[in-house]
Amino acid sequence: MPGSELFGKEEIIEVIKVLDRGILHRYAAEQMLGVSAVREFEKKFAEYMGSKHALGVVSGTAALKVALAALGIGPGDEVITSCFTFVATPEAILDAGAIPVFVNIDETLNLDPEDVERNITERTKAVIAVHMTGVQAKIDKIKEITDKHGLYLIEDNAQACGATYKGKKLGTFGHFGTFSFDFYKPITTGEGGMVITDDKDLFFKADCYHDHGHVHDMSIPRALENRYCIGFNYRMNELQGALGLAQISRMDEVIRRHRENKRYIKERIMDIKGLSFREIPDPDGEIASTLTVFLPSPKKALAFKEGLSKRGINVAHLGSNRWHFVPNWEHMREWKSMFAHRCPFECKFNEASLKDYSPERFARSTDILDRALSLDISVKMDKERLDKIVSSFREVAKEVL
């Protein structure tokens, strides 16, 4: 758990500063005390990403919802995204009243640009490009497609915070970039997220929507402010901001250690016949939070996983993942909405949209993921552990391959 692996005095100091100030509401702190940990975190995050604007929110899921709302996406719209993503991506689309259109992945484990273009219709409003498990989607090709068709582009960067593509930070290619800071991410605030954009008008809309429509005029009391729109409460609090301030300073060190540990393992198993590796569009820019290998067949992948498990090495079989792959989402296939009229699936505005989430549509992705095993790379991996992983891979390969 990269960020949480490095909790230390810095985090404690920043949290105590907030507690000593005695105000945990970000806008109250800013207005009454002239200082806000969330505001400072937003500023530092924007600087790190090379973005003009950053907005702290309560989660990565909220970040997606805020971005969709700011873009005006709702009933009657389709949003293209990956069939291999955390369930939060389509949840945000559905909560906006729009329909997610899932497309296949390629061996980057991210959106196949050609399949994106094949699935564009007159109802397509946006593409959410997900950068899964620390590796870039082919974002340049995806952006060419969205620009060509006049579509919005959102980058779901929950699992690749700090990654770059050809020197440019992921999250800065589209209209919005969204991030998650839960306990499993490169930096963590326990829960939390961020929205970034270079567009001043889109930022204003996102800022208002995430806080009940408040326009955030600091020259008057908050209770007397005007409202720009109907919104919701997705505000980040001061304790989360304090943790973020400490964690953002660790980002480069987290990525450095990830890369160092992954390189050590990969270099020592690359010669194993029958083992191949995930395609990485820009190897210099990945955050190296996982090492993904492909086996010749699903049967051999499961046998390889079992062999590693017996040696104390846990890897994920990606095809069996119940939270990240559409064919494994029975609630999505069955349109299990909380609403009696099953909105948005049966909304009259969405009648013409394709809502077929049957496994057959994702056969190519299933073939890829059923052969894929993924090893989490931790920040704290000593040489003994690294050597154990390497020797286990080589031993199991002799048995299985």
N, C-alpha and C positions, 0 to 999 in steps of 0.2 A: 504494500500500500504506500506508494512513493512519498506523497506529501506528509502523511501522518507518521511515516518512518523517521522523519527528521524533526518532529516537535521538540522544542527546547526552550531555553531561556528567552529567546527573542519573542516567541509567541506569548509567553507568560507576561513579559514586560508590556507588550502592546495591549493585552487584555486588561491588565491592571490599570493602565492609563485610562481606558474607557470606564472601568468601574469607579475609579477615583473621580472622574468627571460626573458620574451619577446619572447620565442620560443615555439610554440605549436606542432611542428613536433617532434615526439619522437626520431628519429635517429639523427636529426640535434641537438636536445638538448643534447643528449648523447655525440655526437662527438665534438660539439663546446663548451659545458659548462661542460662536464663530469658528468652530472646528468640528470636523466630522471624519471619523476613521474610514467610513464608506467612501466619502468624497476623495480622500487621499488615496485609497486603494484603487478607485476608478482611474484617478489621474496616473498613477504608476503603471496600472495595467495597460492603459491606452498608450503610454510612452513605450512600454515594452513591446507591444504589438505593432507599433507604428500606425496607430489609428487615431483619428481626430476626436472621437467620442467613445466613452464607455459607460455602461449603466449596470450597476450591481443589482441583482435580483435574488430570489430565494432558492432557485434551483436551475439546473440546465433545462429542465422541462419548461419552467416558467420563461426562460430566455427564448425558447422556441415560440411559445405562445405570444409573447410580447412582440417578437419580430413579425409574426404572421399578422397580428392585429395592426401594427404600424403600417404594413403594406396593404391593408384593406382586404385581406383574403378571407372569404367566407362562403356561404351557401352558393352553389352553382359553379364554384371553382374546383379545379383539380390541381394537386400538388404532387409532382413526381419525386420519388425518393427511392432509396435502396431497399431491397427485400432482406438485406442483412444489416440490421441496425437495432439499437435498443428500442423497446416498445414505446418509449417516450416520444420518438419522432412522429409516428402516425397518431399517437394520442393527441398531440398538440394540434395536428391538422384536423382531426375529427372534432376536437373541442371548439375549433374555429368555425365548424359547420361545413368544412370543405371535405373533399374525398381524396384520400391518399391513393396514388397510382404507383404500385411497386414495380421496379424493373430489376433485371438480373445484374449480377456482379461479374467481374472478370477476376483474374488471378491476383489483382491488388486487394481483393476482398471488398472493393468499393464499386461504386456505380460504373457500369459499362456505358461509356458515352454513346455508342451506337444504339444501344437499347433505349437510352434516354430519348434520342431523337425519334426513334420508331414509335414511341408512346405519346408524343405530343399531339394534342387535339386542339380544337377551337376553344375548349374550356380550360386548357392548361394555363395556370397563372404564375406558377413558380416551380423551381427545382430546389430541393434540399439535398445538397451534396454532403454526405456523411464521411468523415475521415476516420475510419474504424481502427481501433487498437494501435494508435500511434503512427499510422502510415497515410500518406496523402492519397486522395482520389486523383484522377487525372484532371485536375481542376482547370488547367488551361484549355483543354478540349471541351470540358463541360461549359466553361464560360463562353467559349466561341459559340456554342449551341444556344445558350440562353440569350446572348447578345443578338444572334441571328434572328431569333424568333420573338424578341422583345419580351422576354420573361424575367421575372425577379429571380435572383440567386441568393439563397441562404446557405451558409456553411455551418453544419452541425459539427462543431469541433470539440465536443464533450470529451472524446477519448484521445485527442491529439493536441492538447494545449501546449504551445511552445514550438510546435513543428513548423517547418518552412517548406516552400517549394521554390527552387531556384532563387533562394535568398530572401523571399518574401514570406511573411508570416501567414500561415493558414488562418482563415477567418477574415482576411482583408481583401479577398478577391471578389466577394459578392456584395450585395446591398447590405447584408447583415452577416456577422459571425456570432455564433452562440457557443457558450462554454459552460461546463459543469465543474463545481468544486466539491463534490461529495467525497467521502472518505477514500475512495478507490482511485482518485485522479492524481495527476502529477503534483498539483498543489491543492490543498483542501481547506475549506472553512467549516467542515462538518457537513453542512448542506450549503448550497449557494450556487450562484451562476453569474454570468456576465453576458451582456449584449454589446457588440461594438459595430460602429459604422463611421463612414466618412461624410455621410449625408446629413447636413444640419437639420433639414425639415423632417427626415425620418427619425432622427434622434429625438426631436421635440415630441413627435407623436408617441414614440416608445416611452419616453420619460413621463408623459402625461398618463398614458394608459396604465402603466405599471403602478400608479398611485392614485386610483380613483378619479383620474381626470385632472388632478391638480396641475396648475401651470408653473408652480414653484417660483413664485415672486417673493423673494426674500425681503423685499422692502415693506411688506405688510404682514400682519399676523396670518398664520396658516388658515385659521378658521374664516378669514375674510376673503380668501383667494377665489378667483373665478375658476370654472371648470372648462377644459377644452372638449372633453368627450366623456362618455360613459367608460369607466375603466374597472380595475380590480386592484387588489392589494398583493403585489409581488415584491414589496420593498425588502431589500437587504437590511439587517440591523447592524448596530455598531459593534457588537461582539464578533460577528462574521467579518466585518470590515477590518477589525483589529487583527484577526488571524490572517486574513488575506495580505495585509501589509507586511507581516513577517514572512509569510510563505512566498510571496512574489520574489523576494530577494534570494530565495533558494532555487528558483526555477532552473537556472543554467546548471547548477550543481547537480540537481536531480537528473537532468537530461544527460549530462556528462557521464554520470555513473551508470545510467541505463545503457548508454552506448558502449561504454567500456566493458560492462558485464556481458552484454549481448555479443559483442565482437569476440570476446574470449571463447564463448561457447561455440559460436557459428564457425569460427576459423578451424576448430578442432573436430567438427563433424561434417564439414563440407564435402569430404572425399567419400562419404558413405554412399555406396551405389544403391539406387532405388529410393533415395531421399532427395526431394527437390524443395525449393524455397519460394516463398511468396514474392511476387513481383513488387518492387518498390520504385515508384516513379522517380524519386530523388533520394537515393540512399543517404546523402549527406544531411538531409533535412528531417528525416524521421526522428521521433523521440525514443525509439527502441524500447518501448514498454513491453513488447511481446516478441517472441520468436516463433514464427509459424512455418511448419514444414508440411509437405504433401507426401503421402504414401501412394503406391501404385494403384491401390484399390481400397474401398471402404472396409473390407474384411481385414486387410493388413493394417489399416489405420487403427481399428479397434484392438487388434492383437498387440500392436505397438504400444498403444495407450495402457493396456493391461500389464505388459511387461515393465513399463516404466513405473507404474503404480506399485508393483510388487517391490520395487527398489526404492520406494519413498519419493518418487518424482511425479508430481501431479501435473497433468496437462489436460486441456479441454479439447474434447472432440467437437468441433464447431458445428457439424451437422446435427448434433443432438441438443444443441443449445436451445432451451425452452423460452428464453427471453429476448433473443436477438435474431430470430429467423422466422419469416412469415409462415411457412408451412407448419410450424410448431405452435402457432397461435390459434387455438380452437375458438377463442372468443372473437377473434377478428373474422375468421371464416364464417362464423355463425351470426355475425352482426349483433353481438350481445351488448346492446345499449341499455343504459339505466332508464331511458325514456320509453313510455308505452308505445309511442309511434316510431321508435327505433331511429330517431334522428341522429346523425344526418343521412344514414343509409337510405331511408325511405322518404326523405325530404323531397318535395315536388321540384325544388330547384336542382336536385342532383339525379333526377330520373334517368338522364341520358348518360351518366358517367358509368364507366366500367368498374364494377365492384366484385370482380371475380378473383378471389384470393386462394384458389385451389392449388394444391402442390404441383400439379402438372404444368402450371405456367412458369414454374421456377426450377424446371428439371436441370437446366445447365448450372444454376447456382447450387443445387443440391449435389450434383456430381462433384463440384469443387469442394464444398464444405464437408461432404461425407469422407473425403480423403485428407482433410486438414486437421492437424493437431497444433494447439497453441500453448506455448509455455510463457507464463508471466515472468517478466524480468524485474527483480526487486532492486532497490537502491543498495540495500545492505545484503550483499552476497559475498562471503569470504571465499578465499581460494579453495578451501576444502569443499565447500558447497558447489562451487563452479566445476571442480574436477569430478565430483560425484555425478553431476548432471552429464558431463561429457562421457564418462566411463559407462554410465547407464545407457545412454543413447547407443554407444558402440556395442555393448553387450546385447541389447535387445535387437539391434540390427542383424547381428549374427544369427539370432533365433528366428526372426520374422522374415528377413529379406534374403 
